[in-house]
């Protein structure tokens, strides 16, 4: 206790004199010992501060020692203090490490995107002001003023109302500062009202798009130059910003989609961290309950209860309780490991569940909430699902949000086997050219003649187009796939390519019977 008091006093003296920041691990140790044990610390501080004479001090210790079970109580309090401090420090450091493991990279990326969008909104506001100021000037003068204002805003933009780039004595403190940046409304700043809903975020994005196009000296239908946008942001080709602005040129819908993704990511991270903290709190209560029971039993045995008489009843009671609650305890332990250590998904992620080694039969589902025991899902058709974490622990989970940025799904078409080779070649070239022209929807596309089924009368052609959207954007993927299939259907109709399955006049058994009758 004297060592703890001396260390705490020295550390806080350092803070008050030199303004140093205490490392988070030292603060956790001090917080773990805070309030424990009050009696022992008070006596030691009293004896160290008050000017007792040697005789008075000896008399005081004799009086204190005469109290019944005083030393046993002091030992129990010291044991409580040490064990609780070890429990709190170990558990807090473990949970901090898990938080950094699951969220550090994701939060840093979200903050980088958030800062980039705020900078673009500031450039758009500067371009708007320059356009309004030179509204009566010539077209050339006005454009030059708008571009100059945008360049100045890009070079001199500073975050004043939001604390960006939070620093601290540890990685966890920096993570907490970055999380505080993402909490609350979607702050676009630069004179735009903050967005509290996704629809408001779309409106702000559409309002900022045209000033940004004018700031680049382009027309609205030409879109934004990706190179110029990265130049404004001071980002390279391997930066996070280059990963979110993939289109070139960037049309209005693409820019709105980027802002929408950033808004959703901000909301999902905040909800995921809240859910993770709730799970941590439940875990802490569970460990605290076990510690409290053990300390009460220790106190009971220290004050006269014979341990040997209670060994067998306690063992029997413990085994009985564990046997009765074995299913619940097992599910909770598996759920805690699944949610806190493995954590294959977070709130807002789209996943598919399947048995290992078999394709997924259920629809895609979005994660709505996560607890230690079960997870709440919403399917793509709007159905609500509650699945225990212990059940999912043995299943194959496909997380679409953490999959590749550009998904690739095959599209199968059937071409009649009687089609001329030149027409098949023209069909394949037309499909490939369509994918190349629609570069806002597709990255590239490969075509493969997978099989020739002459008995059924068709050639199987597999198209492997790479979508430019994300895995979880089912609406965008469905729209692109629909337009591609309609193009293929229209081309095959115009070219006279129509597959009609051959009609069987009789089945195989009937044909064999007629053939035998004809021969014999």
C-alpha positions as CSV (number, residue, x, y, z in Angstrom):
1,X,0.0,0.0,0.0
2,X,2.9,2.4,0.7
3,X,4.4,1.7,-2.7
4,X,1.1,2.3,-4.4
5,X,0.6,5.6,-2.6
6,X,4.2,6.7,-3.3
7,X,3.9,5.9,-7.0
8,X,0.5,7.6,-7.4
9,X,1.7,10.7,-5.5
10,X,4.9,10.9,-7.7
11,X,3.0,10.5,-11.0
12,X,0.5,13.1,-10.2
13,X,3.2,15.5,-9.0
14,X,4.9,14.9,-12.4
15,X,1.6,15.8,-14.2
16,X,1.0,18.9,-12.1
17,X,4.6,20.2,-12.5
18,X,5.6,19.3,-16.1
19,X,2.2,18.6,-17.8
20,X,3.3,15.1,-18.7
21,X,0.7,12.6,-19.8
22,X,0.4,9.3,-17.9
23,X,0.5,6.2,-20.0
24,X,-2.8,4.4,-20.3
25,X,-1.5,1.2,-18.7
26,X,-0.3,3.1,-15.5
27,X,-3.7,4.8,-15.3
28,X,-5.4,1.4,-15.6
29,X,-3.3,0.1,-12.7
30,X,-4.1,3.2,-10.5
31,X,-7.8,3.0,-11.4
32,X,-7.8,-0.7,-10.5
33,X,-6.5,0.1,-7.0
34,X,-8.7,3.1,-6.5
35,X,-10.9,2.7,-3.4
36,X,-9.3,-0.5,-2.2
37,X,-8.6,-1.0,0.7
38,X,-9.7,2.2,2.4
39,X,-9.0,1.2,5.9
40,X,-5.5,0.0,5.3
41,X,-4.5,3.1,3.3
42,X,-6.0,5.4,5.8
43,X,-4.1,3.8,8.7
44,X,-0.8,3.8,6.8
45,X,-1.1,7.4,5.7
46,X,-2.1,8.4,9.3
47,X,0.9,6.7,10.8
48,X,3.3,8.3,8.2
49,X,1.9,11.8,8.5
50,X,1.1,12.4,12.2
51,X,4.2,13.1,14.4
52,X,3.9,10.2,16.9
53,X,6.6,9.6,19.4
54,X,8.1,6.1,19.5
55,X,6.3,5.2,22.7
56,X,3.0,6.6,21.5
57,X,3.4,4.7,18.2
58,X,4.1,1.4,20.0
59,X,1.1,2.0,22.2
60,X,-1.1,2.7,19.2
61,X,0.0,-0.5,17.4
62,X,-0.7,-2.5,20.6
63,X,-4.2,-1.1,20.8
64,X,-4.9,-1.8,17.1
65,X,-3.5,-5.3,17.3
66,X,-5.7,-6.1,20.2
67,X,-8.8,-5.7,18.0
68,X,-10.2,-9.2,17.2
69,X,-9.4,-10.4,13.7
70,X,-7.9,-7.0,12.8
71,X,-5.0,-8.6,10.9
72,X,-7.2,-11.1,9.2
73,X,-9.4,-8.3,8.0
74,X,-6.4,-6.3,6.7
75,X,-5.1,-9.3,4.9
76,X,-8.5,-9.9,3.3
77,X,-8.8,-6.3,2.2
78,X,-5.3,-6.4,0.8
79,X,-6.1,-9.6,-1.1
80,X,-9.3,-8.0,-2.4
81,X,-7.3,-5.0,-3.6
82,X,-4.6,-7.0,-5.3
83,X,-6.8,-9.5,-7.0
84,X,-9.3,-6.9,-8.2
85,X,-6.5,-4.8,-9.5
86,X,-5.0,-7.7,-11.4
87,X,-8.5,-8.7,-12.7
88,X,-9.3,-5.1,-13.9
89,X,-5.9,-4.5,-15.4
90,X,-5.7,-7.9,-17.2
91,X,-9.3,-7.7,-18.5
92,X,-9.0,-4.1,-19.6
93,X,-5.8,-4.6,-21.5
94,X,-7.2,-7.7,-23.2
95,X,-10.3,-5.9,-24.3
96,X,-8.3,-2.9,-25.5
97,X,-6.1,-5.2,-27.5
98,X,-9.2,-6.8,-29.1
99,X,-10.7,-3.4,-29.9
100,X,-7.5,-2.4,-31.6
101,X,-7.4,-5.7,-33.5
102,X,-10.9,-5.4,-34.9
103,X,-11.4,-1.6,-35.4
104,X,-8.1,0.2,-35.6
105,X,-7.6,-0.1,-39.4
106,X,-11.3,0.4,-40.1
107,X,-11.6,3.6,-38.0
108,X,-8.5,5.1,-39.5
109,X,-9.8,4.5,-43.0
110,X,-13.2,6.0,-42.1
111,X,-11.6,9.1,-40.6
112,X,-9.4,9.5,-43.7
113,X,-12.4,9.3,-46.0
114,X,-14.3,11.7,-43.7
115,X,-11.5,14.3,-43.8
116,X,-11.2,14.0,-47.5
117,X,-15.0,14.6,-48.0
118,X,-14.9,17.6,-45.7
119,X,-12.1,19.1,-47.8
120,X,-14.0,18.5,-51.0
121,X,-17.1,20.2,-49.5
122,X,-14.9,23.2,-48.4
123,X,-13.6,23.5,-52.0
124,X,-17.1,23.4,-53.3
125,X,-18.2,26.1,-50.9
126,X,-15.2,28.3,-51.9
127,X,-16.1,27.7,-55.6
128,X,-19.7,28.8,-54.9
129,X,-18.6,32.0,-53.2
130,X,-16.3,32.8,-56.0
131,X,-19.0,32.2,-58.6
132,X,-21.4,34.4,-56.7
133,X,-18.8,37.2,-56.3
134,X,-18.0,37.2,-60.0
135,X,-21.5,36.6,-61.3
136,X,-21.5,39.7,-63.4
137,X,-18.0,39.1,-64.9
138,X,-17.3,37.4,-68.2
139,X,-17.4,33.6,-68.5
140,X,-13.7,33.3,-68.8
141,X,-13.0,35.6,-65.8
142,X,-15.6,33.8,-63.7
143,X,-14.2,30.4,-64.4
144,X,-10.7,31.6,-63.6
145,X,-11.9,33.0,-60.3
146,X,-13.7,29.8,-59.4
147,X,-10.7,27.6,-60.2
148,X,-8.4,29.9,-58.3
149,X,-10.7,29.9,-55.2
150,X,-10.8,26.1,-55.3
151,X,-7.0,25.8,-55.5
152,X,-6.6,28.2,-52.5
153,X,-9.2,26.2,-50.5
154,X,-7.4,23.0,-51.3
155,X,-4.0,24.4,-50.2
156,X,-5.2,26.3,-47.1
157,X,-8.0,24.1,-45.8
158,X,-7.8,23.4,-42.1
159,X,-10.1,21.5,-39.8
160,X,-11.2,24.0,-37.2
161,X,-14.5,22.8,-35.8
162,X,-13.6,19.1,-35.7
163,X,-10.5,17.7,-33.9
164,X,-9.0,15.6,-36.7
165,X,-5.8,13.7,-36.2
166,X,-6.1,13.1,-32.5
167,X,-2.9,12.3,-30.8
168,X,-2.4,10.6,-27.5
169,X,0.0,8.6,-25.3
170,X,-1.2,5.2,-26.7
171,X,-2.8,3.6,-29.7
172,X,-6.0,3.0,-27.8
173,X,-6.3,6.7,-26.9
174,X,-5.8,7.7,-30.5
175,X,-8.5,5.2,-31.5
176,X,-10.9,6.8,-29.0
177,X,-10.1,10.2,-30.4
178,X,-10.8,9.1,-33.9
179,X,-14.0,7.4,-32.8
180,X,-15.2,10.7,-31.2
181,X,-14.6,12.4,-34.6
182,X,-17.0,9.9,-36.3
183,X,-19.7,10.1,-33.5
184,X,-22.7,12.4,-34.0
185,X,-24.0,13.8,-37.3
186,X,-22.2,13.7,-40.6
187,X,-20.4,17.0,-40.5
188,X,-19.8,18.2,-44.0
189,X,-18.8,21.6,-42.8
190,X,-17.8,24.5,-45.0
191,X,-21.2,26.2,-44.7
192,X,-23.2,23.1,-45.6
193,X,-25.7,22.0,-42.9
194,X,-24.7,18.7,-41.2
195,X,-26.5,15.6,-42.4
196,X,-28.5,13.5,-39.8
197,X,-30.0,11.1,-42.4
198,X,-28.8,9.4,-45.5
199,X,-31.2,11.4,-47.7
200,X,-29.7,14.6,-46.3
201,X,-26.2,13.3,-47.1
202,X,-27.3,12.7,-50.7
203,X,-28.7,16.2,-51.0
204,X,-25.4,17.7,-49.7
205,X,-23.4,15.6,-52.2
206,X,-25.5,16.7,-55.2
207,X,-25.3,20.3,-54.1
208,X,-21.5,20.1,-53.9
209,X,-20.9,18.2,-57.2
210,X,-21.6,21.0,-59.7
211,X,-19.3,23.6,-57.9
212,X,-16.6,21.0,-57.9
213,X,-17.0,20.4,-61.6
214,X,-16.9,24.1,-62.3
215,X,-13.8,24.3,-60.1
216,X,-12.1,21.9,-62.6
217,X,-13.2,24.0,-65.6
218,X,-15.4,21.2,-66.9
219,X,-19.0,20.8,-67.8
220,X,-21.5,18.9,-65.6
221,X,-21.9,16.0,-68.1
222,X,-18.1,15.6,-68.2
223,X,-17.9,14.7,-64.5
224,X,-15.0,15.1,-62.2
225,X,-11.5,14.3,-63.1
226,X,-10.2,11.7,-60.7
227,X,-6.6,12.9,-61.1
228,X,-7.6,16.4,-60.1
229,X,-9.6,15.2,-57.1
230,X,-6.6,13.2,-55.8
231,X,-4.5,16.3,-56.4
232,X,-6.8,18.4,-54.3
233,X,-6.6,15.8,-51.5
234,X,-2.9,15.4,-51.8
235,X,-3.3,11.7,-52.2
236,X,-1.4,9.1,-54.3
237,X,-2.6,6.1,-56.3
238,X,-2.0,3.8,-53.3
239,X,-3.8,5.9,-50.8
240,X,-7.2,5.3,-49.2
241,X,-8.7,8.2,-51.2
242,X,-7.7,6.5,-54.4
243,X,-9.6,3.4,-53.4
244,X,-12.9,5.3,-52.9
245,X,-12.6,7.4,-56.0
246,X,-12.2,4.6,-58.5
247,X,-14.1,6.1,-61.4
248,X,-12.6,8.3,-64.0
249,X,-14.4,10.5,-64.8
250,X,-16.5,10.7,-61.7
251,X,-20.2,11.4,-62.5
252,X,-22.7,12.8,-60.1
253,X,-24.2,9.4,-59.1
254,X,-20.7,8.1,-58.4
255,X,-19.9,11.0,-56.1
256,X,-23.2,10.6,-54.3
257,X,-22.5,6.9,-53.9
258,X,-19.1,7.8,-52.3
259,X,-20.7,10.2,-49.8
260,X,-23.4,7.6,-49.1
261,X,-20.9,4.9,-48.3
262,X,-18.9,7.2,-46.0
263,X,-22.2,8.1,-44.2
264,X,-23.1,4.5,-43.7
265,X,-19.6,3.5,-42.6
266,X,-19.7,6.2,-40.0
267,X,-23.0,5.0,-38.6
268,X,-22.1,1.4,-38.7
269,X,-18.8,1.9,-36.9
270,X,-20.5,3.9,-34.1
271,X,-23.2,1.1,-33.7
272,X,-20.5,-1.6,-33.8
273,X,-18.4,0.0,-31.2
274,X,-21.5,0.5,-28.9
275,X,-22.4,-3.2,-29.4
276,X,-18.8,-4.2,-28.6
277,X,-18.8,-2.1,-25.5
278,X,-22.0,-3.7,-24.3
279,X,-20.5,-7.2,-24.8
280,X,-17.4,-6.1,-22.9
281,X,-19.5,-4.8,-20.0
282,X,-21.4,-8.1,-19.8
283,X,-18.1,-10.0,-19.8
284,X,-16.7,-7.7,-17.0
285,X,-19.9,-8.3,-14.9
286,X,-19.5,-12.1,-15.3
287,X,-15.8,-12.0,-14.1
288,X,-16.7,-9.6,-11.3
289,X,-19.4,-11.9,-10.0
290,X,-17.0,-14.8,-9.9
291,X,-14.4,-12.6,-8.1
292,X,-17.0,-11.4,-5.6
293,X,-18.1,-15.0,-4.8
294,X,-14.6,-16.1,-4.3
295,X,-13.8,-13.2,-2.0
296,X,-16.9,-13.8,0.1
297,X,-16.0,-17.5,0.5
298,X,-12.5,-16.5,1.4
299,X,-13.8,-14.1,4.1
300,X,-16.1,-16.8,5.4
301,X,-13.3,-19.3,5.8
302,X,-11.0,-16.7,7.4
303,X,-13.5,-16.0,10.2
304,X,-14.0,-19.4,11.8
305,X,-15.7,-21.6,9.2
306,X,-14.0,-25.0,8.9
307,X,-13.0,-25.4,5.3
308,X,-12.7,-29.2,5.6
309,X,-16.3,-29.6,6.6
310,X,-17.5,-27.6,3.5
311,X,-15.3,-29.1,0.9
312,X,-17.5,-31.9,-0.2
313,X,-20.8,-29.9,-0.1
314,X,-19.2,-27.1,-2.1
315,X,-17.8,-29.5,-4.7
316,X,-21.2,-31.2,-5.0
317,X,-23.0,-27.9,-5.3
318,X,-20.6,-26.6,-7.9
319,X,-20.8,-29.8,-10.0
320,X,-24.6,-29.8,-9.8
321,X,-24.9,-26.1,-10.9
322,X,-22.4,-26.7,-13.7
323,X,-24.3,-29.7,-14.9
324,X,-27.7,-27.9,-14.8
325,X,-26.3,-24.8,-16.5
326,X,-23.8,-26.6,-18.8
327,X,-25.7,-25.8,-22.0
328,X,-26.1,-22.1,-21.1
329,X,-22.5,-21.7,-19.9
330,X,-21.2,-23.5,-23.0
331,X,-23.2,-21.3,-25.3
332,X,-22.1,-18.2,-23.5
333,X,-18.4,-19.1,-23.6
334,X,-18.6,-20.0,-27.3
335,X,-20.6,-16.8,-28.0
336,X,-18.0,-14.7,-26.1
337,X,-15.1,-16.2,-28.1
338,X,-17.1,-15.9,-31.3
339,X,-18.1,-12.3,-30.8
340,X,-15.0,-10.9,-29.0
341,X,-12.1,-12.8,-30.4
342,X,-13.1,-14.1,-33.8
343,X,-15.8,-11.5,-34.7
344,X,-16.3,-12.5,-38.4
345,X,-18.8,-9.7,-39.0
346,X,-20.0,-6.4,-37.6
347,X,-23.3,-4.4,-37.6
348,X,-24.2,-3.5,-41.2
349,X,-22.3,-6.3,-42.8
350,X,-24.0,-8.5,-45.4
351,X,-23.2,-12.2,-44.9
352,X,-24.2,-15.6,-46.2
353,X,-24.3,-18.7,-44.0
354,X,-23.7,-22.3,-45.2
355,X,-22.6,-25.7,-44.0
356,X,-18.8,-26.2,-44.6
357,X,-18.3,-27.7,-48.0
358,X,-21.7,-26.8,-49.4
359,X,-23.0,-23.7,-51.2
360,X,-25.2,-21.2,-49.3
361,X,-28.9,-22.0,-49.6
362,X,-30.3,-19.0,-47.6
363,X,-30.6,-15.4,-48.8
364,X,-28.0,-12.8,-48.0
365,X,-28.6,-11.2,-44.5
366,X,-27.6,-7.9,-43.0
367,X,-26.3,-7.9,-39.4
368,X,-28.6,-5.7,-37.2
369,X,-27.4,-6.3,-33.7
370,X,-24.9,-8.5,-31.9
371,X,-24.9,-9.9,-28.3
372,X,-22.9,-12.5,-26.5
373,X,-25.6,-15.1,-27.0
374,X,-27.2,-14.4,-30.4
375,X,-27.1,-12.2,-33.4
376,X,-30.1,-10.5,-35.1
377,X,-30.2,-10.6,-38.9
378,X,-32.4,-9.0,-41.5
379,X,-32.6,-10.9,-44.8
380,X,-32.7,-9.3,-48.2
381,X,-36.4,-10.1,-48.4
382,X,-37.0,-8.3,-45.0
383,X,-37.3,-11.4,-42.8
384,X,-36.0,-11.2,-39.2
385,X,-33.6,-14.0,-38.0
386,X,-32.2,-14.7,-34.6
387,X,-29.3,-17.1,-34.6
388,X,-27.2,-18.3,-31.6
389,X,-23.5,-17.5,-31.9
390,X,-22.6,-21.0,-30.7
391,X,-24.5,-22.4,-33.8
392,X,-22.7,-20.1,-36.2
393,X,-19.4,-21.0,-34.7
394,X,-19.4,-24.2,-36.7
395,X,-20.8,-22.8,-39.9
396,X,-19.1,-21.3,-43.0
397,X,-19.6,-17.5,-43.0
398,X,-19.1,-15.4,-46.1
399,X,-18.8,-11.7,-45.3
400,X,-19.6,-9.8,-48.5
401,X,-18.4,-6.4,-47.0
402,X,-14.9,-7.8,-46.4
403,X,-14.7,-9.5,-49.8
404,X,-13.0,-8.1,-52.8
405,X,-14.1,-4.6,-53.9
406,X,-15.0,-5.6,-57.4
407,X,-17.2,-8.8,-57.4
408,X,-17.3,-11.2,-60.4
409,X,-20.3,-13.5,-60.9
410,X,-20.8,-15.7,-64.0
411,X,-23.7,-15.2,-66.4
412,X,-24.6,-18.2,-68.5
413,X,-26.2,-18.0,-71.9
414,X,-27.2,-20.7,-74.4
415,X,-26.3,-20.3,-78.1
416,X,-27.9,-22.8,-80.7
417,X,-25.4,-25.3,-81.9
418,X,-26.5,-24.7,-85.5
419,X,-25.3,-21.0,-85.3
420,X,-22.6,-20.2,-87.8
421,X,-19.1,-19.7,-86.2
422,X,-18.9,-16.2,-87.5
423,X,-22.1,-15.2,-85.8
424,X,-21.0,-16.7,-82.5
425,X,-17.7,-14.8,-82.8
426,X,-19.6,-11.5,-83.5
427,X,-21.9,-12.2,-80.5
428,X,-18.9,-12.7,-78.2
429,X,-17.1,-9.6,-79.6
430,X,-20.3,-7.5,-79.2
431,X,-20.7,-8.5,-75.5
432,X,-17.1,-7.8,-74.8
433,X,-17.4,-4.4,-76.5
434,X,-20.5,-3.5,-74.5
435,X,-18.7,-4.3,-71.2
436,X,-15.8,-2.1,-72.4
437,X,-18.1,0.8,-73.3
438,X,-20.0,0.7,-70.0
439,X,-16.8,1.3,-67.9
440,X,-18.9,3.0,-65.2
441,X,-20.6,-0.3,-64.5
442,X,-17.9,-2.9,-65.4
443,X,-14.2,-3.1,-64.8
444,X,-13.6,-5.9,-67.4
445,X,-15.2,-9.1,-68.7
446,X,-14.1,-12.5,-69.8
447,X,-16.0,-14.9,-72.0
448,X,-15.6,-18.7,-72.0
449,X,-17.3,-21.5,-74.1
450,X,-17.7,-23.9,-71.2
451,X,-19.4,-26.8,-72.9
452,X,-21.1,-28.0,-76.1
453,X,-24.2,-30.0,-75.5
454,X,-25.2,-31.3,-79.0
455,X,-27.8,-33.7,-77.7
456,X,-29.7,-30.6,-76.3
457,X,-28.7,-28.5,-79.3
458,X,-26.8,-25.6,-77.6
459,X,-23.4,-24.2,-76.8
460,X,-22.9,-23.0,-73.2
461,X,-21.2,-19.6,-73.1
462,X,-20.1,-18.3,-69.6
463,X,-19.6,-14.5,-69.2
464,X,-17.5,-13.4,-66.3
465,X,-17.9,-9.7,-65.9
466,X,-16.3,-7.8,-63.0
467,X,-18.6,-5.3,-61.4
468,X,-17.4,-1.8,-60.5
469,X,-19.7,-1.7,-57.4
470,X,-19.2,-3.4,-54.0
471,X,-20.3,-6.9,-53.0
472,X,-23.1,-5.6,-50.7
473,X,-24.6,-3.2,-53.3
474,X,-27.1,-5.7,-54.6
475,X,-29.2,-3.0,-56.3
476,X,-26.4,-1.7,-58.4
477,X,-25.3,-5.2,-59.4
478,X,-28.8,-6.2,-60.3
479,X,-29.3,-3.1,-62.5
480,X,-26.0,-3.7,-64.3
481,X,-26.7,-7.4,-64.8
482,X,-30.3,-6.6,-66.1
483,X,-29.0,-4.1,-68.7
484,X,-26.4,-6.6,-69.9
485,X,-28.9,-9.4,-70.3
486,X,-31.3,-7.1,-72.1
487,X,-28.5,-6.1,-74.5
488,X,-27.7,-9.8,-75.2
489,X,-31.3,-10.7,-75.7
490,X,-31.8,-7.7,-78.1
491,X,-28.7,-8.6,-80.1
492,X,-29.6,-12.3,-80.4
493,X,-33.1,-11.3,-81.6
494,X,-31.8,-8.9,-84.2
495,X,-29.1,-11.4,-85.4
496,X,-31.7,-14.2,-85.6
497,X,-30.0,-16.3,-83.0
498,X,-32.8,-18.1,-81.1
499,X,-32.3,-21.3,-79.1
500,X,-35.2,-23.7,-79.2
501,X,-34.8,-27.0,-77.3
502,X,-35.3,-30.1,-79.6
503,X,-38.6,-31.8,-79.1
504,X,-38.5,-35.5,-78.2
505,X,-41.3,-37.4,-80.0
506,X,-41.1,-40.3,-77.6
507,X,-39.1,-41.1,-74.5
508,X,-36.1,-43.4,-74.5
509,X,-38.1,-46.4,-73.3
510,X,-40.8,-45.8,-75.8
511,X,-38.3,-45.5,-78.6
512,X,-36.6,-48.8,-77.6
513,X,-39.9,-50.6,-77.7
514,X,-40.8,-49.3,-81.1
515,X,-37.4,-50.2,-82.5
516,X,-37.8,-53.8,-81.2
517,X,-41.2,-54.1,-82.8
518,X,-39.8,-52.7,-86.1
519,X,-36.9,-55.2,-86.1
520,X,-38.8,-58.3,-85.1
